[in-house]
Amino acid sequence: MGRLEQRKRNRNQRKTKSIIAIGCEGKNKTETTYLKNFSSRECIIKFSTGRHTDPVGMANDLVDFIRSEDIKTEYGDKIYLLIDTDVNQNKQEQINAAKEICNQNNIELITSTPTFEYWYILHYGYTSKNYQSSKQVKNEMKNKIPNYSESMNVYPIIENKTDIAIVNAKKIEKYQEENGQVIDSEEANPHTSAYRVIEELKKRNSIK
């Protein structure tokens, strides 16, 4: 089947099924391993095929991907770019540039400070503790799940705490904003807007 025919077929299927497109760091399987658990007949998730790990490269990879897959918000599709801000990595200029690319292409930027695993931490309780590194967050996860590794599918373990994590993520976001910290930067440490993706995925899965 040619690319044009495939696009037409995708567009016809999209009349009843919309897509969630997600871009993550090319070398990092943490997010994709977790988020794949939300895929279902009601919720179609596609991940960007790019391999970049820098924010601008990831944003451009995602733009190329959604164009090649004919993914558009006009069809009811939602598009997210997930980025870790890290700490002391001088990434802010890159994150700001990636945010501009996202704004121009109907992509919602989702940041976690310092890393996505903070979203997992929030399943076990609220904390506003300032993390000195991404490694510190991952070590804390090992205290929650002794055999934890970045490639591990933690979803079956924390699934029943998802609603708790959403509440805690919104609480920490409000806390950082009230304290004048800039969301989408390492200043808002800790923080994650991953809850926005999860709420959308849960909503899609509730539609029968």
Secondary structure, DSSP 8 states (H G I E B T S, - for coil): --HHHHHHHHHHHTTT--EEEEE--TT--HHHHHHGGG--SS-EEEE------SHHHHHHHHHHHHHHTT--GGGT-EEEEEEE--SSS--HHHHHHHHHHHHHTT-EEEEEES-THHHHHTTS-------S-HHHHHHHHHHHSTT--TTS--HHHHGGGHHHHHHHHHHHHHHHHHTT--TTSTTS-SEE-HHHHHHHHHHHHH--
